[in-house]
């Protein structure tokens, strides 16, 4: 089951890494939500559309099959 939510977070850092065989690229964002800081996985589209230091409304997804939590979509916060 996939459970989605909406969270407002500030992007602190962006990180991309290659798999050992070089076939895949993994994208992560360092984010701050309220007083908590952590790293979240995201897809390439989200990674390319966010800037460090900016705040976004992120669509988050928890996948219970893989026990994973990440970001699937974003929208910049105006103002």
C-alpha positions, 0 to 999 in steps of 0.5 A: 500500500502507498500512503501519500501526504503533504508536507511543507519543507525547506530544502537544505542540500541536494545529493545524487549518487550512482549505483556501484555498477553505474546503471542507476542514479539515486537522488536525495534531498536534505530537508528541514520540516519544523525543527526536524532535519533529515534526508528524503529520497526523491525522483529526478524531476523533483531533484531538478526542480528544487533549489537549496534554501527554498521552501516547497510543499512536497507530496510525500509517499510511504510504501509499506512493501519496501518500507520506504518514505520519499518525495514524489512531487513538489510545488514552490511556496509563494511569499 
